[in-house]
Amino acid sequence: MITRTGEQLQVSGSVTISTANAVFKDGLKLLGRGGTNKNMVIDFNQLEKVDSSAVSLMLVWMREAQRSNVALRFANVPENLMSLTKLYGVAELLPLSTAE
């Protein structure tokens, strides 16, 4: 599930192979409502479960944000998701910050 407050999208629940498509579409809709806003944060603070599809989702969101000239940052990335981004060699491609 994704909710938006101002310049922040809050992802909660699970981002797994069974939910990734719906989370992606919901995220795109909410990112698209930014109007003139060119800075967005996707916050994973309430994320409970992830698998490798979460990494793909982050990369696709980055691509879509770049197409729209939106600066996107991922905040409160849980350690298990951070580990997956490192495993797949994409951590340095994503603007990440770990969970606090």
N, C-alpha and C positions, 0 to 999 in steps of 0.2 A: 504494500500500500504506500502511496505517496501523497503528501499534502504540501501545500505551498503557503508560505508566509513571507510576504515581501520578496526579498532576493534569495530566499532559501527554500530548497525542496527537502523535506524530511522523508527518508525512506525507512519504513518499519516492516517488521515481519520477516519474511524469507525472500531471498533472491536466489532461486534455484532453477534448474532446467524446466520445471513445471510452472513457474511463475514469471520467468524472465520476459517473455513476450508481452504479457499484460503490463508488467512494470515498465518496460521500455515504452510502450504506447502511452501509458499514463504520464510518464516523465516527459515525453515529447510534447504532449498537449500542454502541460504545465509550463515547460520551458518556453513554448511558443506564445504564452500569454504575457511575456515580459515587456512587450511594447518597445519602448526605447531603452529599457534596461540592458546594459551590456556586461553586467557582472552577476554571476549566479553561483551559489554554493549548494552542493548536494551533500546533505548531512546524513551519515550512516549511524548516528548515535543509537538509534532504536532498532537497528538491524539485528535479527536474532539468528538467522541461518543463511549461509551462502555456499555456493559451489562454484566451479569454474565459469559457469554462465554469467556470474556477476562481473567477472573481469571483462568478458565480451561486451556486456551491457555498458560498462564504464567507457570502453573504447568507442562504442557506437555513439554514446551521448557526447563524447568529446568531438567526434567527427561532425555531428549535427550542430553542435555549438559553434565550431569553427566556421561552418558554412553560413551561420547566421551572425558571425562576428560577435559572439558572446564569449566572454572570458569565464570559463567554468573551473571550479575548484571542488575537490572532494574532501569533506571534513569528517573527523572522527571515524576514520577507516579502521575497522576492527583488525586485530593482529592476524586473524586467520585469512582475511581478505588481502591484507598487506602481503602476507606470505605467498599467496597465489600470484599476485602481481609480480613479485620477485621471481618466483618459479618460472613464470612464462616470459620473463625478461622485458616486461613492459612498465615496471614501476617508475623508471626514469622518464617515461613518456607521459605520465599522468601527474597532475598537480595534487599530491596526496598529503594528508596529515593524519597521524594516528589517533586512535580513540584516547580521550583524556580521562 
